[in-house]
């Protein structure tokens, strides 16, 4: 099943060249077999398009560069984390940039007094729970996928489990 084609104003080659001007080469994925693996989550029923390129971002600056290039060239961006979702929310649309956030796993700040934690979107639920437990804190959301799902995906799909 394929996704409806968005209006894309640029070619995959143009996207690759533009992204290469802003990102380290090891962040950019153009191999069709790898793109196919990054193009969908676990929702077998949901439509999947063909991404033009993927970027495995490691920082906020790299995400900003991807979004700027996409905006300049009229390309859609589809963010993804672990790809464990069941909603199709991380599925490619034709000609898009798949923005893989799974390598952005840092805990940036823990404010125990105000019960606020700032994290990157690729941190896995159970990893965050472990970091917070070391500080005597508890992160209550517990989706069934907590051992492998990421916080970004949980926020994007409102996945929180029973707690």
Secondary structure, 3 states (H helix, E strand, C coil): CCCCCCCCCCCHHHHHHHHHCCCCHHHEECCHHHHHHHCCCCCCCCCCCCCCEEEECCCHHHHHHHHHHHHHHCCCEEEECCCCCCCCCCCCCCCCEEEECCCCCCEEEEECCCCEEEECCCCEHHHHHHHHHCCCCCCCCECCCCCCCEHHHHHHHCCCECC
